[in-house]
Amino acid sequence: MTIPTNETVSSVSPSRRRASLQRGVEIAVSLVFLVLALRGVQFDALWAALRRADYIWLAPAALLTVVTLLIKAWRWQLMFRPEHRLPFGSVFTALAAGYLASNVLPARLGEVVSIVLLVSEQPVSAARALSTLIVSRLLDLLSLLAILVALLPFVHLPPDMTQAARALGVTALVGVILVVWLSFWRDALLRLAHRVLRHVRPLDRPGVYASLGHLVDGFALLRGRMGLPLIATTFMAWASVFLTAWACAQALHLDVSWMAIVFTNIVVALGMLVPSSPGYIGVYHYLTTVGLAPFGVAKEVALGYAIVWHGVNYLTLSVAGMVALGLHGTSLGRVLGRWQAARSSNGADA
């Protein structure tokens, strides 16, 4: 039997403490937002809104959620070209498994699960897979901010919301300029990284520089021949998301304009950057009420809409992930086992 040494205990304990602290913060954030979502709500009115709902609309909403997942998998597949032409089935399974993990596991392990599953079965490096996911998130964020700025002239928001939206629009513009600049100056950026990181021993490693190179290469895709397809699939995915939200609004008989639905989507999507418990419970619901408030929607109705909308997304993505993993002949537990084995191996090698 192996007896852990003091060095082993001291190296493991901080990691466990950090993980526990992170989970505690995530749960606390979700609870705070859940309290905010429920504050002042008349539960009889909330129950009445849910009881009056026409749940037949949830069928097209669930179908559209799957369509969104298919489009995002297609975009992810495109990001590996021209070097790799990965099978769509493998890419879709990895992405669906990632969404499932984000819904049920703490610490936002969805990206980890997607990368581990894809890298273990396809000839791509973890650094390359990670860079494509980062670029995907950046594309999603920038496109949302662009839509938000385009929406501002047509919606009447409180002054503080309008100012915040304009500030985010400027941020998006700066982000686009930075991305384009990075893609043109790959070698200069890597030389700068070497000069800076050589003084930081934990980061002065080949893997870190390889990851930076892959990330810049991912940005370069946006100005190459793949740029237009990637931008097009990004907006196609968001159009599908908006249609899903609209179908859920029909279920709750929500009498609001398309612009209200799109604006609420943007508020919720940006709020997901906040650390929270799996599935964004609490955060999703409160921000939905915030997004609909400027359009005169009662909080009880908005919260009922949030419950239905979140439920459709949560259940559909979770079931899609389980089905994809089942057809693939694996499970979330096995994928996490591969990740733990890889971490142990890297630790042993170190």
C-alpha positions as CSV (number, residue, x, y, z in Angstrom):
1,M,0.0,0.0,0.0
2,T,1.3,3.4,-0.9
3,I,1.4,5.9,1.9
4,P,1.1,9.6,0.8
5,T,4.0,11.7,1.8
6,N,3.7,15.2,3.3
7,E,4.8,16.6,-0.1
8,T,1.9,14.7,-1.9
9,V,-0.6,15.9,0.7
10,S,0.5,19.5,0.5
11,S,0.4,19.5,-3.3
12,V,-3.1,17.9,-3.5
13,S,-4.8,19.8,-0.7
14,P,-4.5,23.3,-2.2
15,S,-6.0,22.0,-5.5
16,R,-8.9,20.4,-3.5
17,R,-9.4,23.6,-1.5
18,R,-9.5,25.7,-4.7
19,A,-12.1,23.3,-6.2
20,S,-14.2,23.4,-3.1
21,L,-13.9,27.2,-3.0
22,Q,-14.9,27.5,-6.6
23,R,-18.0,25.2,-6.1
24,G,-19.0,27.3,-3.1
25,V,-18.8,30.5,-5.1
26,E,-20.8,29.0,-7.9
27,I,-23.5,27.8,-5.6
28,A,-23.6,31.1,-3.7
29,V,-23.9,33.1,-7.0
30,S,-26.8,30.9,-8.1
31,L,-28.6,31.2,-4.8
32,V,-28.2,35.0,-4.8
33,F,-29.7,35.2,-8.3
34,L,-32.4,32.8,-7.4
35,V,-33.4,34.9,-4.4
36,L,-33.4,38.0,-6.7
37,A,-35.6,36.2,-9.2
38,L,-38.1,35.1,-6.6
39,R,-38.1,38.4,-4.7
40,G,-41.5,40.1,-4.8
41,V,-43.1,37.4,-6.9
42,Q,-46.7,36.5,-6.3
43,F,-46.6,32.7,-6.5
44,D,-50.3,32.3,-7.3
45,A,-49.8,34.6,-10.4
46,L,-46.7,32.6,-11.4
47,W,-48.6,29.3,-11.1
48,A,-51.5,30.8,-13.1
49,A,-49.1,31.8,-15.9
50,L,-47.6,28.3,-16.0
51,R,-51.1,26.7,-15.9
52,R,-52.3,28.7,-18.9
53,A,-49.3,27.8,-21.0
54,D,-49.8,26.1,-24.3
55,Y,-47.1,23.4,-24.0
56,I,-47.5,22.1,-27.6
57,W,-45.1,24.9,-28.5
58,L,-42.3,23.2,-26.6
59,A,-42.0,20.5,-29.3
60,P,-40.7,23.0,-32.0
61,A,-38.6,24.7,-29.3
62,A,-36.9,21.5,-28.4
63,L,-36.4,20.7,-32.2
64,L,-34.8,24.2,-32.7
65,T,-32.5,23.6,-29.7
66,V,-31.2,20.5,-31.5
67,V,-30.8,22.5,-34.7
68,T,-28.7,25.0,-32.8
69,L,-26.5,22.2,-31.6
70,L,-26.1,20.8,-35.1
71,I,-25.1,24.3,-36.5
72,K,-22.6,24.8,-33.7
73,A,-21.1,21.4,-34.3
74,W,-20.8,22.3,-38.0
75,R,-19.0,25.5,-37.1
76,W,-16.6,23.7,-34.8
77,Q,-15.9,21.2,-37.6
78,L,-15.1,24.0,-40.0
79,M,-12.6,25.5,-37.5
80,F,-10.2,22.5,-37.9
81,R,-9.9,23.0,-41.7
82,P,-7.9,22.8,-43.9
83,E,-5.5,20.8,-41.7
84,H,-8.1,18.3,-40.4
85,R,-11.4,17.1,-41.9
86,L,-12.9,15.6,-38.8
87,P,-16.0,13.4,-39.0
88,F,-19.2,15.4,-38.1
89,G,-20.4,12.6,-35.8
90,S,-17.3,12.8,-33.6
91,V,-17.5,16.6,-33.5
92,F,-21.2,16.6,-32.7
93,T,-20.8,14.0,-29.9
94,A,-18.0,15.9,-28.3
95,L,-19.9,19.1,-28.4
96,A,-23.2,17.5,-27.1
97,A,-21.3,15.8,-24.3
98,G,-19.8,19.2,-23.3
99,Y,-23.2,20.7,-23.0
100,L,-24.4,17.7,-20.9
101,A,-21.4,18.1,-18.6
102,S,-22.0,21.9,-18.2
103,N,-25.6,21.0,-17.2
104,V,-24.7,18.5,-14.5
105,L,-21.1,19.0,-13.4
106,P,-19.6,21.9,-11.4
107,A,-16.6,24.1,-12.4
108,R,-17.9,24.4,-16.0
109,L,-16.3,21.2,-17.1
110,G,-18.1,21.2,-20.4
111,E,-15.2,22.4,-22.5
112,V,-12.9,19.9,-20.8
113,V,-15.2,17.0,-21.7
114,S,-15.5,18.2,-25.3
115,I,-11.8,18.5,-25.7
116,V,-11.0,15.2,-24.0
117,L,-13.5,13.3,-26.1
118,L,-12.4,14.8,-29.4
119,V,-8.7,14.6,-28.8
120,S,-8.8,11.0,-27.6
121,E,-10.4,9.9,-30.9
122,Q,-9.2,12.3,-33.5
123,P,-5.8,13.4,-34.7
124,V,-5.9,16.9,-33.2
125,S,-4.0,18.3,-30.2
126,A,-5.7,19.5,-27.1
127,A,-4.1,23.0,-27.6
128,R,-5.7,23.2,-31.1
129,A,-9.1,22.0,-29.8
130,L,-9.0,24.5,-27.0
131,S,-8.1,27.4,-29.3
132,T,-11.1,26.6,-31.5
133,L,-13.4,26.6,-28.5
134,I,-12.0,30.0,-27.4
135,V,-12.5,31.4,-30.9
136,S,-16.0,30.0,-30.9
137,R,-16.8,31.8,-27.7
138,L,-15.3,35.0,-28.9
139,L,-17.4,34.8,-32.1
140,D,-20.5,34.2,-30.1
141,L,-19.8,37.2,-27.8
142,L,-18.8,39.6,-30.6
143,S,-21.8,38.7,-32.7
144,L,-24.2,39.2,-29.8
145,L,-22.7,42.6,-29.0
146,A,-23.1,43.5,-32.7
147,I,-26.7,42.5,-32.6
148,L,-27.2,44.5,-29.4
149,V,-25.8,47.6,-31.0
150,A,-28.0,47.2,-34.1
151,L,-31.0,46.7,-31.8
152,L,-30.6,49.9,-29.7
153,P,-32.3,52.4,-32.1
154,F,-35.4,50.3,-32.1
155,V,-35.9,49.6,-28.4
156,H,-36.6,52.0,-25.6
157,L,-34.4,51.1,-22.6
158,P,-33.7,52.9,-19.4
159,P,-30.7,55.3,-19.7
160,D,-28.4,53.1,-17.7
161,M,-29.1,50.0,-19.9
162,T,-28.6,52.1,-23.0
163,Q,-25.2,53.4,-21.8
164,A,-24.1,49.9,-20.8
165,A,-25.1,48.5,-24.2
166,R,-23.2,51.3,-26.0
167,A,-20.1,50.5,-23.8
168,L,-20.4,46.9,-24.8
169,G,-20.6,47.8,-28.4
170,V,-17.3,49.8,-28.2
171,T,-15.8,46.7,-26.4
172,A,-17.0,44.5,-29.3
173,L,-15.3,46.9,-31.9
174,V,-12.1,46.9,-29.9
175,G,-12.3,43.1,-29.7
176,V,-12.6,42.8,-33.5
177,I,-9.7,45.1,-34.1
178,L,-7.6,43.2,-31.6
179,V,-8.5,39.8,-33.1
180,V,-7.5,41.0,-36.6
181,W,-4.3,42.5,-35.3
182,L,-3.3,39.3,-33.5
183,S,-3.9,37.2,-36.6
184,F,-1.5,39.4,-38.7
185,W,1.3,39.5,-36.1
186,R,1.6,35.8,-35.0
187,D,5.4,35.6,-35.0
188,A,5.8,38.9,-33.2
189,L,3.3,37.9,-30.6
190,L,5.0,34.6,-29.9
191,R,8.4,36.4,-29.6
192,L,6.9,38.8,-27.1
193,A,5.4,35.9,-25.2
194,H,8.8,34.2,-25.0
195,R,10.4,37.4,-23.7
196,V,7.7,37.8,-21.0
197,L,7.0,34.3,-20.0
198,R,10.6,33.2,-19.7
199,H,10.6,35.0,-16.3
200,V,7.5,33.0,-15.2
201,R,8.8,29.5,-14.7
202,P,5.4,27.7,-14.5
203,L,4.4,29.3,-17.9
204,D,7.7,29.0,-19.7
205,R,6.8,25.7,-21.4
206,P,6.5,24.5,-25.0
207,G,2.8,23.6,-24.4
208,V,2.0,27.2,-23.4
209,Y,3.6,28.6,-26.5
210,A,1.9,26.0,-28.7
211,S,-1.4,26.9,-27.2
212,L,-0.8,30.6,-28.0
213,G,0.2,29.8,-31.5
214,H,-3.0,27.7,-32.1
215,L,-5.1,30.5,-30.6
216,V,-3.7,33.1,-33.0
217,D,-4.1,30.6,-35.9
218,G,-7.7,30.3,-34.8
219,F,-8.1,34.1,-35.1
220,A,-6.5,34.0,-38.5
221,L,-9.3,31.8,-39.7
222,L,-11.6,34.8,-39.4
223,R,-9.8,36.7,-42.2
224,G,-9.2,33.7,-44.4
225,R,-11.5,31.8,-46.7
226,M,-13.1,30.2,-43.7
227,G,-14.0,33.5,-42.2
228,L,-17.3,34.0,-44.0
229,P,-18.6,30.5,-43.3
230,L,-17.7,30.8,-39.6
231,I,-19.4,34.2,-39.3
232,A,-22.4,32.9,-41.2
233,T,-22.8,29.8,-39.1
234,T,-22.5,31.9,-35.9
235,F,-25.4,34.1,-36.9
236,M,-27.4,31.0,-38.1
237,A,-26.9,29.5,-34.6
238,W,-28.1,32.7,-32.9
239,A,-31.1,32.9,-35.2
240,S,-32.0,29.3,-34.2
241,V,-31.6,30.3,-30.5
242,F,-33.9,33.3,-31.0
243,L,-36.5,31.1,-32.7
244,T,-36.3,28.7,-29.7
245,A,-37.0,31.6,-27.3
246,W,-39.8,32.9,-29.5
247,A,-41.5,29.4,-29.5
248,C,-41.3,29.3,-25.7
249,A,-42.8,32.9,-25.6
250,Q,-45.7,31.6,-27.7
251,A,-46.2,28.8,-25.1
252,L,-46.5,31.4,-22.3
253,H,-48.7,33.7,-24.5
254,L,-46.1,36.3,-24.1
255,D,-47.2,39.4,-25.9
256,V,-43.9,41.1,-26.8
257,S,-42.1,42.0,-30.0
258,W,-39.3,40.1,-31.6
259,M,-36.9,42.8,-30.4
260,A,-37.8,42.0,-26.8
261,I,-37.1,38.3,-27.3
262,V,-33.7,39.1,-28.9
263,F,-32.8,41.6,-26.2
264,T,-33.6,39.2,-23.5
265,N,-31.6,36.5,-25.2
266,I,-28.6,38.8,-25.2
267,V,-29.0,39.7,-21.5
268,V,-29.2,36.1,-20.5
269,A,-26.3,35.0,-22.8
270,L,-24.0,37.8,-21.4
271,G,-25.0,36.8,-17.9
272,M,-23.8,33.3,-18.4
273,L,-20.2,34.7,-18.2
274,V,-20.9,34.9,-14.4
275,P,-19.7,31.8,-12.5
276,S,-22.7,29.8,-11.3
277,S,-23.9,26.3,-10.5
278,P,-24.4,23.7,-13.3
279,G,-27.2,24.7,-15.7
280,Y,-27.0,28.4,-14.7
281,I,-29.9,27.9,-12.4
282,G,-30.9,31.2,-10.8
283,V,-28.8,33.4,-13.1
284,Y,-30.8,32.3,-16.2
285,H,-34.1,33.0,-14.4
286,Y,-33.3,36.4,-12.9
287,L,-31.7,37.8,-16.0
288,T,-34.8,36.8,-18.1
289,T,-36.9,38.9,-15.8
290,V,-34.4,41.8,-16.1
291,G,-34.4,41.5,-19.9
292,L,-38.2,41.6,-20.2
293,A,-38.8,44.3,-17.5
294,P,-38.3,47.2,-19.9
295,F,-41.0,45.8,-22.2
296,G,-43.7,45.9,-19.5
297,V,-43.8,42.1,-18.8
298,A,-45.0,41.3,-15.2
299,K,-42.3,39.6,-13.2
300,E,-44.5,36.5,-12.6
301,V,-45.0,36.0,-16.3
302,A,-41.4,36.7,-17.1
303,L,-40.3,34.1,-14.4
304,G,-42.8,31.6,-15.8
305,Y,-41.3,32.1,-19.2
306,A,-37.8,31.7,-17.8
307,I,-38.7,28.4,-16.1
308,V,-40.2,27.0,-19.4
309,W,-37.4,28.4,-21.6
310,H,-34.6,27.2,-19.4
311,G,-36.3,23.8,-18.9
312,V,-36.5,23.3,-22.7
313,N,-32.8,24.1,-23.2
314,Y,-31.7,22.2,-20.2
315,L,-33.6,19.0,-20.9
316,T,-33.0,19.0,-24.6
317,L,-29.3,19.5,-24.4
318,S,-28.9,17.0,-21.6
319,V,-30.9,14.3,-23.5
320,A,-29.0,15.1,-26.7
321,G,-25.7,14.6,-24.9
322,M,-26.8,11.3,-23.3
323,V,-28.1,10.0,-26.6
324,A,-25.0,11.1,-28.5
325,L,-22.7,9.4,-25.9
326,G,-24.8,6.3,-25.9
327,L,-24.7,5.9,-29.7
328,H,-21.0,6.6,-29.5
329,G,-20.6,3.7,-27.0
330,T,-19.2,5.8,-24.1
331,S,-20.5,7.8,-21.1
332,L,-19.7,11.0,-19.3
333,G,-18.0,9.0,-16.5
334,R,-15.7,7.3,-19.0
335,V,-14.7,10.6,-20.6
336,L,-13.9,12.1,-17.2
337,G,-11.9,8.9,-16.4
338,R,-9.8,9.6,-19.4
339,W,-9.2,13.2,-18.3
340,Q,-8.2,12.0,-14.8
341,A,-5.9,9.4,-16.2
342,A,-4.3,12.0,-18.5
343,R,-3.8,14.4,-15.6
344,S,-2.2,11.7,-13.5
345,S,0.1,10.7,-16.3
346,N,1.2,14.3,-16.9
347,G,1.8,14.6,-13.2
348,A,3.9,11.4,-13.1
349,D,5.9,12.6,-16.1
350,A,6.5,15.9,-14.5
